[in-house]
Amino acid sequence: MRATWLMGSVRWRITAAATLAVLIVLAVTGGALVAAQRSVLTDNVDEVLHRHSTAIIAALDAGTLPAVISGQGDDESFARVTDVAGREIAATARSLADARLAGSLDSGDGLQTIRSIPGPEFRVLSTTRSGLRVLVGTPLDDVQDSVDALLAGLFVAVPAASLLLAAVVWLLVGRVLRPVEAIRSRVAAMSGSTLDRRVPEPNTRDEIARLARTMNDMLERVETAGARQRRFVADASHELRTPLARIRAQLEVDRAHPEAADVAATQRSVLDEADTLQRLIDDLLLLARADSVREPRQDEPVDLDDVVMDEARRVRGTRPVSVDAGRVSGAQLRGDRDRLARVVRNLLDNAVQHGGPHIVISLREVDGQAELTVADDGAGIPADQHDRVFERFARVDESRTRDAGGSGLGLAIAREIVAAHGGSIVIDPLHRPGVRFVVTLPTGGKTPPPPVS
């Protein structure tokens, strides 16, 4: 099992590939070296034969060629001069080589290599001059011995060098991959309760260091998301438990004291709490869908000014506040009318709950964007809470009850809907007193600049 794992590892594959590549290169280089050495040594032999043949021809021309030609170099080297009929004019002392090669020579001029049986190969030069044929030859056993010695050395050196390289590559790759294994083992040991751990980061600037930093950034995001999810579940449980506890308490009181029970009042209270639960569950489902995937939305022309005016009239008719909508001008965009109305409604409800008695709404279209603002004259929101108020179940004052502070989902839902429409929602940091929410939505005209929060 371990052998199979090793053979499938990156370390093994890199080592095998590097060793195989070097082995092929060394084998090819060794073959080329052997061929080059054989060629050089054979050229040297040919040069000696040419000099010997030239000397014999010069002696023939001068008429000083003796009947017995002196040999050169190897004991088995030979020289012969014959006429057209094949009669010998002059020759070296009779040798075994001369006898073995006598019947193997070609009739043409030039160099040729002849294998003697038994014995080594011979290199023979044949030259015709003035009707006489001059043959000089020498054995190639020295050349073959030199080539064999080189081959023997290469047969030892090439495998040894390849094994040494394999060991070096194995160690180097293991050293390089050691941080990766440390990252893998650390991540493998993590669980949902140990997301605060981080993988070790090498003190380098290479790809592995960047991988470690990326892993740590991802773990930080996962830890943050997990913390938010746990907080979301806890807050949702609390928000759901509160109305259920009130319903249970009222029903238990009526059951314990039936003679004093006001059935009609209890029914109204239970229905109110049920409505509250229904709204809370709907909000939670909306946010859950926004977390999972981008749910398909309606894409139709929406007159945003009509939506704003409808919500303003709703607030005037149900709440004891004044709503100034005199700065609302025409703005049309494409989107989901019901969800855009939900954004305006949540912002107005937030202003009614936490602001003063006066609310100001404005709407205008600037550079391809619809800019909607909702301002109140209440106590405002501290600057360090401007981002936090858009989180789920967030309340500026944690001591507020649910009835006074709402569920804490309204602004989070507004942000999700605005983001789904390609817009942004922020708090104007310069508005005093109270708070002023600024919503920007693309209208499909001039390309808007990126939102800045």
C-alpha positions in Angstrom: 0.0 0.0 0.0 2.8 2.4 0.9 4.7 1.5 -2.2 1.6 2.2 -4.3 1.2 5.6 -2.6 4.9 6.4 -3.1 4.7 5.6 -6.8 1.7 7.8 -7.2 3.2 10.8 -5.3 4.5 13.9 -6.9 7.9 13.3 -5.4 8.1 9.9 -7.1 6.9 11.2 -10.4 9.3 14.1 -10.5 12.2 11.9 -9.5 11.4 9.2 -12.0 10.9 11.7 -14.8 14.1 13.6 -14.1 16.1 10.3 -13.8 14.7 8.9 -17.0 15.4 12.2 -18.9 19.0 12.3 -17.7 19.5 8.6 -18.4 18.3 9.1 -22.0 20.5 12.2 -22.4 23.6 10.4 -21.0 22.9 7.3 -23.1 22.6 9.4 -26.3 25.7 11.5 -25.3 27.6 8.3 -24.5 26.7 6.8 -27.9 27.8 10.0 -29.7 31.0 10.0 -27.7 31.8 6.4 -28.6 31.1 7.1 -32.3 33.2 10.2 -32.3 36.1 8.4 -30.6 36.0 5.6 -33.1 35.9 8.1 -36.0 38.9 10.1 -34.7 41.0 7.0 -34.1 40.1 5.5 -37.5 41.0 8.8 -39.1 44.4 8.6 -37.4 44.9 5.1 -38.7 44.0 6.3 -42.2 46.5 9.1 -42.0 49.2 6.6 -41.1 48.2 4.4 -44.0 48.3 7.3 -46.4 51.8 8.3 -45.3 53.0 4.7 -45.7 51.5 4.3 -49.1 52.9 7.7 -50.2 56.4 6.6 -49.1 56.1 3.3 -51.1 55.0 5.1 -54.2 57.8 7.7 -53.9 60.3 4.8 -53.7 58.7 3.2 -56.8 59.0 6.4 -58.7 62.6 6.8 -57.6 63.4 3.1 -58.4 64.7 2.5 -54.8 61.9 0.3 -53.5 63.5 -2.8 -51.9 62.0 -6.3 -52.4 61.2 -6.5 -48.7 59.3 -3.5 -47.5 59.8 -2.5 -43.9 56.7 -2.7 -41.7 55.3 0.3 -39.7 53.6 0.3 -36.3 51.8 -2.9 -35.4 53.5 -6.3 -36.0 50.6 -7.4 -38.2 50.7 -4.3 -40.4 51.6 -5.1 -44.0 52.4 -3.6 -47.4 52.4 -5.3 -50.9 53.1 -4.1 -54.4 51.8 -6.2 -57.3 51.6 -5.9 -61.1 48.6 -6.2 -63.3 48.9 -10.0 -63.3 48.9 -10.1 -59.6 52.6 -11.0 -59.3 54.2 -9.6 -56.2 56.9 -7.0 -56.8 57.7 -6.1 -53.2 56.1 -6.8 -49.8 56.7 -6.8 -46.1 57.9 -10.1 -44.5 55.2 -12.7 -44.8 52.7 -12.3 -42.0 49.7 -14.2 -40.8 47.6 -11.1 -41.5 48.7 -10.8 -45.1 47.8 -14.5 -45.6 44.4 -14.1 -44.0 43.5 -11.0 -46.0 44.9 -12.1 -49.4 41.5 -13.4 -50.6 39.3 -10.7 -49.1 40.5 -7.5 -50.8 38.5 -5.6 -53.3 40.0 -4.8 -56.7 39.3 -1.0 -56.5 41.3 1.8 -55.0 40.6 3.5 -51.7 40.1 2.6 -48.0 38.3 -0.4 -46.8 37.7 -2.2 -43.6 38.1 -6.0 -43.7 37.4 -8.5 -41.0 39.9 -11.3 -40.8 38.9 -14.7 -39.6 40.1 -15.3 -37.0 41.6 -12.0 -35.9 40.8 -8.3 -35.6 39.4 -6.0 -38.3 42.0 -4.4 -40.7 42.0 -1.0 -42.3 43.4 -1.4 -45.9 44.4 1.3 -48.4 44.6 0.3 -52.1 46.4 2.7 -54.6 47.2 2.1 -58.3 50.2 3.8 -59.8 51.8 3.2 -63.2 50.2 -0.2 -63.6 51.2 -1.3 -60.1 48.9 -1.8 -57.2 50.1 -0.7 -53.7 48.3 -2.2 -50.7 49.0 -1.1 -47.1 47.1 -2.3 -44.1 47.0 -2.3 -40.3 44.8 -4.0 -37.7 42.2 -2.0 -35.8 42.6 -3.9 -32.6 44.0 -0.8 -30.8 41.0 1.3 -31.9 38.6 -1.4 -30.8 40.4 -1.7 -27.4 40.1 2.0 -26.8 36.4 2.0 -27.8 35.7 -1.0 -25.6 37.4 0.7 -22.6 35.3 3.8 -23.2 32.1 1.7 -23.4 33.0 -0.1 -20.2 33.5 3.2 -18.4 30.2 4.5 -19.7 28.3 1.4 -18.7 29.5 2.1 -15.1 29.4 5.9 -15.1 25.9 6.5 -16.7 23.9 4.3 -14.3 25.9 5.6 -11.3 25.3 9.2 -12.4 21.6 8.5 -12.9 21.3 6.9 -9.5 23.1 9.7 -7.9 20.9 12.2 -9.6 17.8 10.3 -8.6 18.9 10.4 -4.9 19.6 14.2 -5.2 16.3 14.9 -6.9 14.4 12.8 -4.4 16.0 14.7 -1.5 15.5 18.1 -3.1 11.9 17.5 -4.1 11.2 16.1 -0.6 12.7 19.3 0.9 10.7 21.5 -1.5 7.4 19.6 -0.8 7.9 19.5 2.9 5.9 22.7 3.5 3.1 21.3 1.3 2.9 18.2 3.4 2.9 20.4 6.5 0.0 22.3 5.0 -1.9 19.1 4.1 -1.4 17.5 7.5 -2.5 20.7 9.3 -5.6 21.0 7.1 -6.4 17.3 7.5 -6.4 17.7 11.3 -8.8 20.6 11.3 -12.5 20.2 12.1 -15.4 22.6 12.5 -14.3 23.4 16.0 -10.7 24.2 15.1 -11.1 26.7 12.3 -9.0 29.2 14.3 -5.9 27.2 13.4 -3.7 28.3 10.5 -1.3 26.5 8.2 2.4 27.2 8.5 3.7 29.9 6.0 7.3 29.4 4.7 9.6 32.4 4.9 9.9 32.5 1.1 8.3 34.2 -1.9 7.6 31.2 -4.0 4.4 29.4 -5.1 4.2 27.3 -1.9 4.4 30.4 0.3 1.6 32.0 -1.8 -0.4 28.8 -1.4 0.0 28.9 2.3 -1.1 32.5 2.5 -4.1 31.8 0.3 -5.0 28.8 2.5 -4.8 31.0 5.6 -7.0 33.7 4.0 -9.5 31.1 3.0 -9.5 29.6 6.5 -10.0 33.1 7.9 -13.0 33.6 5.6 -14.4 30.2 6.6 -13.9 30.9 10.3 -15.7 34.3 9.9 -18.5 32.7 7.9 -18.9 30.0 10.5 -19.0 32.5 13.3 -21.6 34.5 11.5 -23.6 31.4 10.8 -23.5 30.3 14.4 -24.5 33.8 15.5 -27.3 33.9 12.9 -28.7 30.5 14.1 -28.5 31.7 17.7 -30.2 35.0 17.0 -32.8 33.4 14.8 -33.6 30.9 17.5 -33.9 33.7 20.0 -36.2 35.7 17.8 -38.4 32.7 17.1 -38.5 31.6 20.7 -39.6 35.0 22.0 -43.1 35.2 20.3 -43.6 31.4 21.0 -42.9 32.0 24.7 -45.4 34.8 24.8 -48.0 32.7 23.1 -47.3 29.8 25.5 -47.5 32.1 28.5 -50.8 33.6 27.6 -52.3 30.2 26.8 -51.0 28.8 30.1 -52.4 31.7 32.1 -55.9 31.3 30.5 -55.7 27.5 31.2 -54.8 28.1 34.8 -57.4 30.8 35.4 -60.3 30.0 33.0 -62.7 32.2 35.0 -60.5 35.3 34.4 -59.5 34.5 30.8 -60.3 37.0 28.1 -60.5 34.7 25.1 -60.9 37.4 22.5 -57.9 39.3 23.8 -55.9 36.1 23.9 -56.9 35.3 20.3 -55.9 38.8 19.1 -52.6 38.5 20.9 -51.8 35.1 19.5 -52.7 36.2 16.0 -50.4 39.2 16.4 -47.6 37.0 17.5 -48.3 34.5 14.7 -48.1 37.4 12.2 -44.8 38.4 13.7 -43.5 34.8 13.4 -44.7 34.6 9.8 -42.9 37.8 8.9 -39.7 36.7 10.6 -39.8 33.3 8.9 -40.3 35.0 5.5 -37.3 37.2 6.2 -35.2 34.3 7.2 -36.2 32.4 4.0 -35.4 35.3 1.8 -31.9 35.7 3.4 -31.3 31.9 3.1 -32.1 32.0 -0.6 -29.8 34.9 -1.1 -27.0 33.0 0.7 -27.4 29.8 -1.4 -27.8 31.1 -5.0 -28.8 34.2 -6.8 -32.6 33.5 -7.1 -34.1 34.5 -10.4 -35.9 37.8 -10.1 -38.4 39.7 -12.2 -36.8 41.8 -14.8 -39.3 44.4 -15.9 -39.4 48.2 -16.1 -40.1 49.7 -12.7 -41.1 53.3 -12.0 -39.2 53.7 -8.8 -40.8 57.1 -8.0 -44.2 55.4 -8.0 -42.9 52.8 -5.6 -41.5 55.4 -3.3 -44.7 57.5 -3.3 -46.8 54.4 -2.5 -44.6 53.5 0.5 -44.7 57.1 1.7 -48.5 57.1 1.6 -48.5 53.8 3.5 -46.4 55.2 6.3 -48.4 58.5 6.5 -51.6 56.4 6.9 -50.3 54.0 9.6 -47.6 55.9 11.6 -47.7 59.2 13.5 -44.8 60.7 11.5 -44.5 63.2 8.7 -43.0 62.1 5.5 -41.6 64.7 3.1 -41.5 63.3 -0.5 -41.3 66.6 -2.2 -37.8 65.8 -3.6 -38.9 62.6 -5.4 -38.4 62.9 -9.1 -38.9 60.4 -11.9 -36.6 57.4 -12.2 -37.1 54.2 -14.1 -35.0 51.1 -14.0 -35.3 47.4 -14.7 -35.8 45.0 -11.8 -38.3 43.4 -9.4 -40.9 45.9 -8.3 -42.0 43.9 -5.2 -38.4 43.6 -3.9 -37.6 47.2 -4.6 -40.7 48.2 -2.7 -39.4 46.0 0.1 -36.2 48.1 0.2 -38.1 51.4 0.5 -40.4 49.9 3.1 -37.6 48.6 5.3 -35.8 51.9 5.1 -38.9 53.8 6.1 -39.8 51.4 8.9 -36.3 51.8 10.2 -36.6 55.6 10.2 -40.0 55.4 11.9 -38.7 53.0 14.7 -35.4 54.7 15.4 -35.7 58.3 14.0 -37.5 61.4 14.9 -41.0 62.5 13.8 -39.8 63.9 10.5 -38.7 61.7 7.5 -37.3 63.1 4.2 -37.2 61.0 1.0 -35.5 62.1 -2.2 -35.1 60.4 -5.5 -33.2 61.5 -8.6 -31.4 60.1 -11.6 -27.7 61.0 -12.1 -25.3 59.6 -14.6 -27.1 56.4 -15.3 -28.0 55.8 -11.6 -31.1 56.2 -9.6 -30.1 57.7 -6.2 -32.7 57.2 -3.4 -32.1 58.7 0.1 -34.2 58.2 3.3 -33.2 60.6 6.1 -34.6 61.1 9.6 -33.8 63.5 12.5 -33.3 61.0 15.2 -30.3 60.2 17.4 -28.3 58.8 14.5 -25.9 55.9 14.3 -22.3 56.0 15.6 -19.7 56.1 12.8 -18.2 52.8 14.0 -21.6 51.1 13.5 -22.3 52.2 10.0 -21.2 48.9 8.5 -22.5 46.7 11.3 -26.1 47.9 11.0 -26.4 46.0 7.7 -25.5 42.7 9.4 -28.3 40.3 10.3 -29.9 40.7 13.6 -27.7 43.7 14.2 -29.0 46.4 16.6 -27.1 49.6 17.5 -28.4 49.3 21.1 -28.3 45.6 22.1 -30.4 46.3 25.1 -33.5 47.1 23.0 -36.3 44.6 23.0 -37.6 43.1 19.8 -40.7 45.3 19.8 -38.6 48.5 20.2 -35.7 47.6 18.0 -37.2 45.2 15.4 -35.7 41.9 14.4 -32.6 43.3 13.0 -33.2 41.9 9.5 -34.7 44.9 7.7 -31.4 46.6 6.6 -29.7 43.2 5.9 -32.6 42.3 3.5 -32.4 45.8 1.9 -28.7 45.3 1.3 -29.2 41.9 -0.3 -32.0 43.1 -2.6 -30.0 46.2 -3.7 -26.9 44.0 -4.3 -29.0 41.6 -6.4 -29.9 44.7 -8.6 -26.3 45.7 -9.0 -26.5 48.6 -6.6 -25.2 49.7 -3.2 -26.5 51.0 0.0 -24.5 53.1 2.5 -24.9 55.6 5.3 -24.0 59.2 4.6 -21.3 60.0 7.2 -21.8 63.8 6.9 -25.6 63.9 7.6 -26.5 65.5 10.9 -28.7 65.1 12.9 -30.1 61.6 12.5 -29.2 59.2 9.8 -29.4 59.3 6.0 -29.4 56.1 3.9 -28.2 56.4 0.3 -29.2 53.8 -2.2 -27.8 53.8 -5.8 -29.2 51.5 -8.5 -28.2 51.3 -12.2 -30.9 52.4 -14.6 -29.3 50.9 -17.7 -28.1 54.2 -19.1 -24.6 55.5 -18.7 -22.3 53.0 -17.0 -22.1 54.0 -13.3 -18.9 54.1 -11.4 -18.2 51.3 -8.9 -20.0 51.8 -5.6 -17.9 53.1 -2.7 -19.0 52.3 0.8 
